[in-house]
């Protein structure tokens, strides 16, 4: 028999169901579909979807002050621990060799961050605060950990929609990027073959690179030190070969565990009453503008390099100046081969993509410096 107390609890739960919570449960199911069926960034989208679903169930104890999701959030989001640990794993997986073979590609990575600052200005014009505008602009880097780190410091109340936008657009790079590339380049430009450097990068150079970059960026842009420091720590471990166990753990077990915790914690912030606001739609729109402008700026800058070099740079490589590593580079290769099956741009695109990874971290530090906030 069901007693009166049980009936009371059931009625209390039903009475706490709102239209916002129902909508957010639908959003969580959509994210699950994208992660499981479409394979769009499943490592993070699936935990985010689960966190969103659990947070929007009526009277969910998981988001109470002593609930698991709240504890996970306080453990590694409020103090930026999770994104920094993710950056160690990214560094352990990144090969900067193509960038070292062609250092001028760093300029394309820098150009690929232009949309961040344009979108920041647009967000200010439509009424967002400076901190909110900066957090929205950083979506354009198409770098989830950087977006989480910056928005966690500047606008933690917007962490949910900003993270969902950043990772959704990252997963949609193969869909969003090609039309922009084809719009801004001619068929003749897309068919340009680029010569490969015969210069071999020594182990000493590979080891010195993360050390020099950390010291240089940390000195010039102190607010970027946590991000660039962790990224280059992971890369130093990889290139030195001295701590193979730590490298493997950082790139696998630690990164996977942190990604799970991070996704659940972010999903828990997507409570319907807080998430379903006009500002969320504005964030999604401004985020796609930032993405498009970043990609476009990289392509246009590559066109300038092509003109300066006398036609030796394929402008498609500029599209890899965003930080979606290595997905953007693969998209560049695919589009190039659609025009000419014998055109191999992958390594050049990987260099620009690695440059975009570094540039997005520096851009995040610059944004934090402009806003006067940092860890």
N, C-alpha and C positions, 0 to 999 in steps of 0.2 A: 504494500500500500504506500502511496505517496503522501507524506504528511504535509501539514500546512506550511511548515518552514520551507520545504523543498519547492512547493508551489509558489511561495512568495519569492524565492530566489529566481525561479524561472520567469515569473512576471516582471521582476525587477530588470532581468537581463533583456527581455523583450522590449520593455518600456525605454530602455537606453539605446535601442537601435535608432539611428538617425539616417536621413537621406544621404548625409555626407559619408557616414560609415559604409553604407551600401555601395555608393559610388566608388569609394576607395577599395572596397573588396573587389569590385570589378576591375579597377586599375591593377591590383595585385595579380589577378588572374591573367590580364593582358601581358604583364611583365613575365609571368611564368610561361605563357605561350611563346613569347619572343625568345626567352632563354632556352626552353626545352625543344620546341618545334623548329624555330628559325635559327637557333644556335647563335643569337646575338649576345655577345659578352656574358655567357651563362654563369661564369664564375662569380660575378658580382650581381648581375640582375636577378638571379634566382634567390640568393639570400635577401636582397632588398625586397623582392616580392613577398617572401615569407615573413620578413619583419613587418611589412606593411599590412599583410593579412592579420597577423597576430595582434598588432597594435589597434586595429579597427574592430576587433571582436568586442561585443558589449562587456563592459566592466573587466577588461583584460587585466589580470594582476601582473602581467609581464612588463607593463609600462608604469607600474606604481613605483614609488621612490626606492623600494627594496626589490623590485622585480628584475628578472634577468636582463631584459632588454635595456632597462634604464642603467643597470650596473655596467653592461657592456659599453654603453654610450659614455658614461662617466670614466670608464677605465681607459679608453683610447681615442675618443673623438674630441672631448673638451680640452685635452692636452696635446692633440695632434700626433699622438703616438702611432696610431694605425697607419696613416698615410706615409709617415716617415719610414716605418718598417717595410711598407710596400715598395718604397723607393730603393731600399737596399736590394730587394729581390729584382727589381727592374734593372738596376745597375749590374747585377750578377748575370743577367741574361743578355745585356746589350754589347754588341760588337762595334766599337768606334773605329775599326780599321778602315772602312770605306771613307769616313770623314777625314782621317789622318792622311789618306792617300790623296785627297783633294780638299785641302783646308778651306778653299774659297766657298765651299758649300755652306759654311757657317753663316755666310751672308744671306743665303736663301732661308735658313732657319730663323734668322732675325727678322727678315721681311715677313715671314709667315706668322708673326705675332701682331701685325698691324691692327687686325680686327679687334683685338682685345681693347685697345685704347679708344678706337672709334666707337665701339659698343658701349664702353664706359661713359662716353660723352652722351650718346643717345639715351642711355638709361637715366642719366642726370636730367636730361631735358624733359623726360616724361614723368619725373617726380620721385624717382628713387633717391635715397640718401647716398652720399659719397661712398660709404662702406658697402652698401647694397649694390650700387652701380659697379664698383670694382669687382665684387664677387661674381656678378653676372658676366662682366666682360671676360673674365678668365676662362669661361666656358669655351671661348674661341680657341684656346690652346689645344682643345680636344685631348686633354690630359686629365683623366679622372683624379688621380692622387693630388695633383696641383690644385685642381678646383676644390677638392675637399679641404685641403690644407688652408687655402686662402679664405674660403667662405667660412670655415670653422673659426678662424680668427676674427674676421671682419663682420660676418652676418650669420651667426649660427642658427638663427631662426629661419633662414632660407636654405639651410643645408640640404634638406630633402629634395625640393624641386631642382636645385642647382646640380646636385649629384645625378639625379635621374636624367636631366637634360644632357649633362656631360657624357655619361656612359651610353645613353641612347644614341646620341649623335656619333659617338665613337664607333658603335656597332653598325651604324648606317653609312660609314665612310664609303664602302663599295657602291652604295646607291647614290649618295649625295655628290661625291667628288667627280665622277666622270662627266656629268653635264656641264659643270663649271669648267673643267679642263677643255672640253670641246668648244665651249662658247668663247673662250679667251685665246684659243690657238687656231692656226690654220692647219690644213692637212699637210702642207709642206713642212711646217714646223714640227708636227707630230712625227714626221718620218725622219727627222735628223738623227743620225747615228753619232754617238759620242765615243771617243777613243778612251781606252782604259789605260791607266798608269801602270808602268812596269815596275814602279818603285815598291819595294817590299818594306813593310813596317817592322822594325826590329822589336824584340820583346822588351828591350829597355825603354823604347819610345812608348810602347803600350802601357808600361808600368808608370812612367813619368806623367803621362797624359792626365789621369785622374787626380794626381797630386797637384800638378800645376794648375789645373782648372779649379780645383777646390780653393787653393790659396788665392788665385787671381780673382775669381768671382766673389769669394768670401771677403776679400779686401775691398773690392769696388762696390759690391752690393751686399752689405752685411745681412740684410733681411732674407737673402736667399741662402744663407749659410746652412740652415738645417736641411733644406731640400737638396741643394747641390752636394752637400757633404755626405748625405746618406746615399744618393745616387752614385757618387764617385767612390764611396767606400765599397759598395757592392761590386763595382767594376774593378777596383784595385784588387779585391780578393780574387776575382776571376782571372785577371791578367797576371797576377804574381804567381799563381799556382801553388802558393805556400800553405793555403788553408782550404784545401779542396772540400773537406767536410763542411766547413762553414759556408762555403759558396753554394754547395748543393742544398744545404738546409735553408739558406736564405732564399734561394730561387724556387724551392719546392715546399717543404713542410711548413716553414715559418710563414712564407708568403701566402700559402693556401689557408692556414689557420687564421691569419690576420684578415685576409679577404673575407672569410666567413663572418668573423666578428664585426668587421666594418660594414658589411652588407646588412646584417641584422640590425645593427645600431642605427644606420641611416634609414632603413625601412621603418623603424619604430618612430621616426620623427614625422612620418607621413600620415598623421592623424587627420581625418577628414575635415574637422572644423578649422584646422590650421592650414591645411594644404589647399583646399578648394577655395581659392581667392582669385580675383582678377590678376593679382600680381604674379601668380603661378603661370598663367597663360602668357603674360608679358615676358617672363623669364624664358619660356620655351621659344617665343618668337625672337627675342633678342639673342638668344643662344645660337639659333640657326643663322642669324645675320652675322654674328661674330665668326662662326665657322666659315661661311661663304666668303667673307671679306678676307680672312686669314689665308684661305686657299688661293683666292684671286690675287692677293698681294704677292704671294710667293711665285705664282705663275708670271705675273707682270714683271717682277724683278728678274726672274730667269730670262725673260724676253730681252731685258736690258743687257744682261750678261751675254746673251746670244749675239746681240748687235755689237757689243764691245769686242767679242772674240772672233767676229767675222763669220758667224753662223755655225759655231762649234758646240753650242749648248742647246739641248732640247728643252724648250720651255715647260714641257710636262713635268720635268724633275722638280720644278718649283712647287708643284702641288704637294710634294712630300715634305715641304717645310713645316707642316703642322706636326703635332707630337704623337699622332696615332701610330705608334711604332709596333710592328713593322707593316701594319695593314695598309697605310697610305702608300708605302713604297711598292707593295704588291699590286695595288690598283694602278699605279703609274706604269708598271711593266705590262699589265694586261691591256691598258688603253694603247700603249705604244705598239704592241704586237697585233692589235686589231688593224692598225694601219700598215704595218710591215712586220711579217712574222719573224724576220731575221734581225729585228732591232732589239737589242738587249740593254735595257736601261736600269736593271734591277740594282746593281751595285752603286751606281750613281745616285739612284733614288734612296737607297739605304743610307748613303752618306748624308743626304739632305734631311732624311727622316731622323737620323741620330742627332744632327745639328738642331732640328726642331725640338727634340727632347730636351737638350741642354738649354736652348733659347726659351722654352716655355717655363722652365724652372727659374731662369734669370728674370723673365717677365713677371712671374709670380712675386719674386723678391722686390722688383721695381714697384709693382702695385702696392705691396705692403709698405714700402718706404714712402710712397706718395701719400698713403693714408695714415702714416705714422703709427702703424701697428706691427707687431711681430712677436715671435716666440722668444 
